[in-house]
Amino acid sequence: MEKWLECTNQAMKSSKSLRIICTIWKAWAEINLLSMCDVLVTSGWSTFGYVAQGLGGLRPWILYKIENQSAAPDPPCGRVMSMEPCFHSPPIYDCKTKKYVDNGALVPHVRHCEDMSWGLKLFN
């Protein structure tokens, strides 16, 4: 708690390195608070949401991103399949076969993420 107070009181009038450290402390505090929620609703592609759901062991609700400017997603949100975060940039090239592969179809416990069609996540 003492470090938190030091960050909030001195960050704006101190060196750049202290401001960076304080920003990291505040981000960690926010992620921790999110992870302690009983119900979590996050936006798509939210790094804070991914970390918080993993720390808290939560299966959050996720707000889907708008694909085009004319129509909102239907439904606007949904429950994720597991508490695992989405891996945004999995390898898609198989060096052995020298082909592009769909990693979401290789093994039964890996699927594509709800909020990112090319991302991968573990599920039960």
Secondary structure, 3 states (H helix, E strand, C coil): CHHHHHHHHHHHHCCHHHHHHHHHHHHHHHHHHHHCCCCCEEECCCHHHHHHHHHHCCCCEEECCCCECCECCCCCEEECCCCCCCECCCCCEECCCCEECCHHHCCCCEEECCCCCCCEEECC
